[in-house]
Amino acid sequence: MCKPSQHRKRIRHFDDPRHVRELTFSCYQRRPLLCDDERRTLLAESINRAVDRYDYRLTAFVFMPDHVHLLVYPLPNASEISSLLWAIKRPFSYRVKKLLESNRDPLLEELTIRTRPGGTSFRFWQEGPGYDRNLVSPESVQSAIEYIHRNPVRRGFCQRTVEWPWSSARYYELGERSEPSTFPKIEPIPAEWLTDGGVHVT
């Protein structure tokens, strides 16, 4: 059984346009809510819309049953990272809620919590911004990609990173450049970012 984890309520974001960002956010109470392909497809669609709208690109990802890791980099006119996170999580949560309602799924009641006398709120994601790290060197970027891809192996879901279907591991390790249409769109970090003009050592 998954145990709820401790989350910091406030995270200071550093929106430096030269930095790659490692983002992690968890399902409500660390429940394994990303446990079926329909929800994972909805999340992929939400990520694709959000990165396009707020001028980011996704360079690596993994969907775990109870949390998500994303590695993104900003385009020149990118919005704040908090806007990107909101645009991923909020619309996705709304679509899942409507799906649960249409299926009369009992999970809907479990994820609907009381917020104040007479008020309720649907919670798919754990409260708070999750984990956010600025990556400032080529080595840290490569390390983050490897860490993201090894998540399913560490959890015992598979023996090799490429065996986990919901990650960008096959893209990087097997050279599969055409992701399934249900996946988030992957764009490797441009070569010029891996110099002092982009991702840099501080």
C-alpha positions, 0 to 999 in steps of 0.5 A: 500500500502506498503511504502518503508522503510529506510535501512542502507547501511552498517552493521557490521557483527560479524561472531562469530562461536558460535552465532545464526544469525537472518537475515531479508531482504526485497523485492524491495521497500517493495513490496509484491513480495513474493505473490505466492507459485511458488516464495516462493518455489524457495526461499526455494530451494535457501535457502536449497542450500545456507545453505548446500554450506556454512555450515549453518543450518536453525532453523526458518523462515517466508516468508512474502509478502514483507520480509523474516526472517531467523534464522540460526546457523553456522557449524564449517567450515561456511563461512561469513554470507555475503556469505550465504546471497549472495548465497540465494538472487542472484540465487533466483533473477536470477530465478525469472527474467527468470520466468518473462521473460518466462511469459512476465510478466509486473512486469519485467519492473517494477523491472528493473531499470536504474543504469547508462546511458545505463545500467539497473539492475533487482531488486527483493531485496532491496539494502543493507544487510538488518538486521542482529543480533547476538543472544548470549543467549538461551533466545534471541534465543527463543524470536527471534523464537517467534517474527519470527512466530508472524509476520503474526499475527501482520500483520493481515494475520491470527489469530494463528501462525500455520495458516500461511503456509510459516513459521516454526511455525507448526514445533515447535508448533504442532510437525510436523517434516516432512516439505513439500518438498517445504519448507526450511529444518529446523534443531533445534539448538543442545542442546549443543549450548544452553550452554556456549559452544554455544549460550552464555551469554556475 
